[in-house]
């Protein structure tokens, strides 16, 4: 499906990003696994080791992958990331903006520094990576795909997410604008909006069996999503089957959003 394509996935050392990276490899693409070099000891993560595991899984399965460290909120890092992708595989066809953070915090006591950090990673990072990748895709004259992981939080509020929800709405809005700007170059730009997903970013909200049960009860399909549930739609949007999908926001939430009654 994606043979001969090169895909770059930001924040791909675990969770949704990891599932997307493996999904791309299974579909035949060469994959650049981006990760932030700083470990997350409080969450029990070593990003460098986790990224190496993703690369090993892909390579052991007959695919081709490479891990590249970069902070998506840093323009120089992003430039180096895109350059490394082209250096390793000769081209760049697909960008998935997946890297994101959501440190839950009360609005009334939220430090300005935390607000700035979330905006920088979740929204500025998407701008920087999309701009750098688009420049390469335009120069290649072969079209391309930019897919950004937004969230159901682009459509609804969150009591401990007042710094996070605006970034996810912004990500979707940015993809809509880029769909207009880059469409004439054959580059489609879309967002995917996951609902509740069993990943570390949602650890506080899904930490106990009671929390997971309560979340599942609100979802018509009766379960919280696995990362693979998000990876499938992303692979679809990157494929030729989605060649005419541009500026869309694909809600992947098991029916959570529409279950209001």
Number of C-alpha atoms within 10 A of each C-alpha: 15 20 12 12 22 26 29 32 26 32 27 30 28 20 18 25 27 26 21 30 32 25 20 31 27 18 17 18 24 29 30 28 28 29 26 20 15 13 15 11 9 6 10 9 15 15 22 18 13 18 25 18 16 23 26 17 16 22 17 10 12 12 19 19 27 21 25 23 21 22 20 29 22 15 17 12 17 23 17 15 26 22 17 18 25 17 11 15 18 11 20 28 25 29 25 28 27 25 25 22 16 19 14 18 17 12 13 6 7 14 11 9 9 14 16 11 16 21 21 20 21 27 26 20 25 28 21 21 25 23 15 17 26 24 12 18 24 16 10 14 11 12 20 28 28 29 28 27 25 31 26 21 21 19 14 11 13 11 11 15 16 18 24 25 23 19 24 25 19 18 26 27 19 20 27 19 14 22 22 15 13 22 18 11 18 18 24 29 31 29 28 24 21 23 21 23 23 19 14 17 16 15 12 11 14 20 12 11 9 10 13 16 14 14 18 18 14 17 20 14 13 14 19 23 20 15 19 18 18 24 20 14 16 22 23 16 25 27 18 11 11 13 15 11 15 24 21 18 21 19 20 20 23 21 15 22 17 10 10 7 3
